Amino acid sequence: MRAFQRLFKHTVVYGSGYVLSRSISLLLLPIHTNCLSPSELGISTQLYAIILVLSILYSFGLNTAFLQFFMTEKSDQQRRLYFSTAFLFTAFAALFFSVPVFAARNFLSELLFGSRFYGSLIGLATAILSLDALNLLTLNIFRAQEKPHRFVLYQVLNVALNLLLNVLLVVRQGGGVKAVFIANLAASALMFLSLLPVSIRHGISAFSGSFLKRMIRFGLPMIPYLSALSLLGVMDRFFITRYLGLESTGIYGAAYRMAMIIQLIVTAFRFAWHPFFVSEAGKGDPVPLFARTFTYFTLASSLLFLGVSFFVREIAAFRIFGFSFMHESYFSGLSIVPLIMLGYIAYGFHLVFTTGIYLKEKTGDLIWISAAATTFNVISNILVIPRLGLTGAALSCTVSYVLLAFLTAGASGRRMTVHYEWGRVLRIVLLSCAMALLFHIFRDRWRPLYSAGLLLTFPAWLWIAGFYDPKEKEQLALWRRGRQGT
């Protein structure tokens, strides 16, 4: 339980910082859906999808490799050399990729959007990519040193400035889609300047070819793997634009932002999970801990999935500062939010299953796994989007993530045997399906009260289903007696 408490604490603290950083898309949803047309939001959605994919190339896989070797290295001098080498090489890679993209920005704009008018957006995107690659590398120092509060502080500064600039430039000045990227660039630049003393303190002047080779050898397989994962998450936007138009891409992008409530939690878990299982791997037998983590992750994500699914329309219609959280012109995409959330949960399963692959340093397995899932996604998008529209795109993405998790479990199982608690996980899944079905049947009757009642009784139904083991029942009894005593 102490180990789980540490994992939970780090998930909450690390996650809150990263969630704040990435939740900027969710926080900006009221601004963008009320101030931008669906077509403009479609352009922004498509360009940010490209940024997500290119960010993998800019980091060159060194983020994961640096974190791995920085944590396992005992010498402070060697740690600084790992960081300095990774920082200098990332800066070089960012320059190497940004210069030709910036030079061809007008051509790329015409290729992507049918107009050279958006070339300036591509130019801004290259600067954002370069700064974010260096920022993320420096932030990983705080993850490796288990200083989550420092991690959170810098993320809060970034989000606050980005949100403020969007209010000033998009809302007050009506700067349109270009103002969105200007605000992002300014926030990234401030983050870089505030992190620069940390980078200098850890050394950014020394370089080791041998250390670079070791990190690239570990991190190189991460490039096709993470690139394939990024494509898996954003490829549907390009097919939607092709088959349904930019307006549909904007509606789909807004629905994805609503589903980010779960995606952010999964990402928070990812940031805490990697350092956690690496550190626990050297403490006796960590396998039962890994199995129990999967069970608890399934439980937490199922509760969150049900909560968001039950109240998604109320969340979208909620008004703040005169704006609805999502403008009603985007409401047609709300029906696909649960499907997208299921895909994010399946991605979380994939993260848990990668444990054996990472600990045995067999990251090459991740290449063919992600390639297979992405290939399936591309083929299914071509087949189902023209027939089922946005629902087909969401369904294709969800099934692709399920395939990703299934293939990862098989590959990781060959590297390290983990006896997951499949019986308990099945109870969670079946109960969640039953509650989702009840909600669907009775959703037009006393919706808020009924939905809240379903969620509150979830732990009780798990008890009836025999989910809890004796130790968990004992912990629950102690907690209940403690509440009664207070």
N, C-alpha and C positions, 0 to 999 in steps of 0.2 A: 504493500500500500504506500510505503514511503516513496518507492520508485514512481508509482503512478501519480502521487502528489507532486513530485518534481516535474514529471512530464506535463501534468495539467498546468502547473504554475508557469512553466516555460512556454507552453502552448498559448496560455492567456497573455503573457507579457510580450513574448516575441510576436505572437500573432496580432496583438492589439496594434503594435507599431506597423507591421506589414499590412494588416487589415485597414488601418487608417490611410496608409499610402495607396493601396489598391482600391479602397472603397471610394476614392475620389470619383470614380466613374459612377458609383451609386449616389454619392452626395450631389454630384452635378446633374443627375437625371432630371430633377425638377427644372433646373436652369436650361438645359439643352433641349428637352422636349417642349418647353414653353417658349423658347426664344429662337429655336432653329426649326426649319421645315424638315419633314421626313427625308427629303432628298439631301439636304445639307447634313443631316445626321447620318445619312447613308454614306456620304463621302468621308465624314469623320470616322465612322465605324470601319470602313474598308481600309483607310489609311492606318488607323491604329492596329488593325489586324496585321498589316504588313510590318509595322514597327515591332510588334510582338515576335514575329518570325525572325526578322533581321537582328533583334537583340541577342539571339543565340549566337549568330556569327560574330557579333561585336565582342562578346565575352570569350569566345573561342574555347568554351568548356572549362575555363580556368577557375570560375567561381566554385564549382563543386570540388575540383582537384585541390585548390588552395585550402578550402575548409578542411578537407580530409587530412592533408599533410600538416597543416598548421596545428591541428588538434593533437595529432599523434607525435609531433616533434617535441622533445623535452628542452632543447636549448633555445633560449631567447634570441640569440644571435642568428641561429638557423631559421627561426620563425620569421625574423625581420627580413632575412634574405629571400625566403619564400614569397613574402608579401611584395617586396620591392621588385622582384623578378616578374611576378604576375601583374603588378601595376604598370610597369614600363611596357611590357608586351601588350597589355590591353590598350594602352594609349596609342601604341604603334598600329595595332589592328584597327582601332577606331578611325585613325587618320587614313589608313589604307583603304578602308571601305567607304568612308564619307566623301572623299575628294571626287571619285568618279560619279557617285550618285548625285552629288550636288551639281556637278558639271552637266549632267544629263537630266536635271530636274524638269525642264520644260518638256523634253521628249517623253519622259516617264509620265508626266501629267496627262499628256495627250493620249498615251497608250492606255492609262488606267481609267481616265474620266472623260476622254473624248474632247478635251480642251486643254490648252496650255495655261489657262488662267490659274490653275491650282499648283503651278510649279513652285511658288513661294512656300506652300504648305510642305512640299517634299523637302525643300531646303531647310525649313525649321525642324522637320522630323529627323534629319541627319544629325543636327546639333543635339537634339534631345537624346538620340540613341548613344552618342559618344559620351555625354555627361552621365547618363544613367548607368552605363557599363562600368565606369570608374567609381561611381557612387556605391553601386551594389557591392563591388569588390571590397571597398573600405568598410562598409557596414558589416560584412561577414567577419571582420575582426571581432566585433562585439558578440556575434553568435559564438565564435570559437572560444572566446574568453568568458562566456556565460555572463555577459553584462547586458541583459535584456532592457534595462531601464534606459541606458544610453541609446540603444537601438530605437526605442520608442520615441525618445526626445527628438531625434533628428527626423523621424517620420512625421511626427506631429507638426514640426516646422514646415516641412514640405507640403503637407496637405493644407495647412492653414493658409499659406501663401497662394497656393494654386486656387483654392476656393475663393479667396479674397479677390484675386486678379480676374477670375471668371465673372464675379459679381460686377466688378468695375468695368471690364472690357466688353463682356458679352451682354450683360443686362443693362447697365447704365449707358454705355456708349454704343450699343448695338453693333459691335464689331463683327458679328457673324462667325462663321466657322474658322476664319483665320485667327480671330482673337483667342479661340480655344487653344490653338497651338502656341501662340505667343505666351499665354499664361503658363502653359506647361513648361516651356523653355525657361522662363524666368524662375520658376520654382526649382527646376533642376539645377540651374546655375547657382542659386543661393545654397542649395544642398551641397554642391561641389565645393563652394568657398568655405562653408562651415565645416566640412569634413577635411579640408586640406591640411589643417594643423595635425589632425590624427594621422593622415597619410605620411606627412613629413616626419612625425615622431617615430613611426615604424619604418622609416627609411624608404626613399624612392629614388635612390641614386645608384645602388648596387644591383648587379645583374649576374646571374649564374646560369650558364648554358646547361649544365647538368640538371639543375633544379627545374629549368624550363622543360627539358626533355621528359623528366619524370612526371611533371604535372600534365604535360600534353599527352603523354602515353596513357595516363589515367583519364584525363578529361576529353581527349579527342573523340572517343566513342560517344561522349555526351552531346557532341554537336549534331550528328545525324539523329540521335535519339530525341534530344530536346527540340530540334527543328521539326521532326515528324510529329511530336506532341503538339507543338505550336500550330502546325498546319492542320492537325486533327481538330483543334479547337476553333480555327478561323476559316478553314477552307470553304465551309458552307456559305459564308458571306459572298464570296466571289461567284458561286453558282447561283445564289439568289439574285444577285445583280444581273447576271447573264439571262436567267430565265424569267424573273419577275420584276426587275427594275430596281433603281436606287431607293425608291420610296419604301418598298418591301424590305430592303436591307436595313433602312432606318428603323422600321417597326420591329424587325427581328433583333437588331442591336439593342433596342430599348428593353425588349423581353429578356435578353441575356443579362442586362444590367440588374433587372429585378431578381434573377436567379443567382446573382453574385452574392446574395446573402449567405448561401451555402458555400459557394466557391471560395469566399474569403475565409471561412472557417476551415475548409480543407487546406487552403494555402497556409494558414496559421499553423495547423497541425504539421504540415510538411516542414516548415522552418524549425519547429521544435523536435520533430521525429528523427531527423538525420543525426544531429549531435547526440541525441538521447540514446539511440541504439548503438552508435559507435562506442560511447562511453560504457554502456551496460554490457557490451560484448566481452569485456575483459573481467567481468565480475561473476565468476561461477557459471551457472547454467542460465543464460538469459532467455532460452526458448519458451518456457511457460509464460514469461512476461510478454514476449512478442505475441503469443497466441491470445492472451487476455486483452492486450491492447486492441487487437482487431475486433474483439467482441464489444468492448466499450465504445470504440469508434463507430461501429454499426449502430449501437444504441443511441448515441448522441446525434449522429447524422439523421437517423430515422425520426427522432423527435423534432429536430429542426425542419426537416422536410415536411412533416405533417403540419407543423405550425405555420409555415409560409404558405403551403398549399391551401390551407383552410381560410387564410385571411388575405390572400394575394390581391383580391379586388379592393378590399378595404384599405390595404397599404397603398395601392396605386392611387386611390381617390383621396387619400389623406392630404389636407392642405397645410402648407407651411409658408409663412410670409407672403400670403396671397397667391401662391402657386400650388397646384396639385402636385403630388409626388411624381405622377406621370400624367401628362396631358391626355385627355380623353381620345384624341385622334390616334393614340398608340394602343388603346385598350384591346384592339383586335388581336394583339400578340400575347395577351395574358394567358390564354388557354394552353400555350406551349411552355410556360414557365415550369410546371412540375416535371415535364419531360427533361428539360435542360438541367434541373436540379438533380434528377436521377443520374444523369451523365456525370455530373460533378462528384456525386457519391461514389460511383464506380471508379472514377479517377483516384479518389481517396483510398479505395481498396487496392488499387495498383500500387500506390505509394507504400502501403504497409507490406505488400508482397515483395517489394524490391529488396528487403532486408538481406536475404541470403546472397543476392547478386552483388550488393555493395560490399558485404563483409568478406566475401571470397574474391573480391576484385575482378569480377567477371562482367564488367559493364558492357562488353561487346554484345552480350545477350540482349541488351535493351535496344540495340539497333534493329535487329530483325523483328522484335516484338512490336515496336512502334511503327516500323515500316508496314507490317502486315495490317495493323489496325488502321493506319492512315490510308493505305490502298483500298481497304474495304470501305472506308468513309467516302473516298472520292467516287468509287463505283456506285455506291448506294445513293449518293447525292445526285448523280447523273440520272439514275433510274427513278427516284421517288420525288424529287422536287418538282419536276414538270407535272406530276400527277397529284401530289398531295400538298404542294405549296410549302408554307412555313412549317406546318406540322411534320411533313416529310423530312425537312432539314433537321428539325429537333430530334425526331425519332432516329434518323440516321446517325446523328452525333452520339446519342445515348447508347445505341447498340454497339457502336465502335468503341466506346469507353468500356463497355462490358467485355467485349472481346479483348481489349488491352489488359484488363484485370485478370481475365481467365488465362491468357498466355503467360502473363508475368507470374502467376501462381504456379504454373507448371514448370517454368524455367527455374524459378527460385527454389522450388521443391527439390529439384535435382541437385542443387548446390548445398542446401541445408534443410533438414527435415524439421518442420514445425507442425505440431498437431493442433490445428485450429479447432476452436469449440463450435463446430458446425451445427450441432444440435441446438445450442443456445442462440446462435446467429439465425437459424431457421425460425425459431420462435419469434424473434424480433421482426423478421421479414413478414411472416404470416400475419402477425398481429397488426403490423403497419398496413398491409394490404387490406385487411378486414376493416380497419378504421377508415381508410381512404374510400372503400366501397360504401360504407355507411354514410360518410359525408356526401358522396355523390348522390346517394338515394334521397337523403333528407336535407340537402343543402338549401332548399327554398323555404325551410321551416325553421324559424328561430335561429337563423344561421350563426350569429356571433356567440350566443349563449350555448347552443348545442356544440359548436366547434370547440369552445373552451372546455366544456365538460368532457368531451372525448379526450382531449390532451391531458387533462388533470387526472383522468382515470387510467392512463397508460401504464404507470408503475404498478397499479393494483392488478390490472389484467396480466401483467408479466408475472406477478406473484402467483396468480391462479394457474397460469400456464407452466409453473415450475421452473421459471428462468433462474432465480437466485440460488446460489449455492449456500451451504451452511455458514460460511464465513461472512458472506454478504448479508445474509439475514441477521447475523449477530451485529454487524456494523449498523444496519438499519435500525435494529432494536435499541442499540446504544444511542444512536442519533435521536430516535423518538423519545427515549427517556430523558435525554438531555434537553430536548425542546419542552417536555412537560415540566421538567424541574425549573426551567426559566419562566 
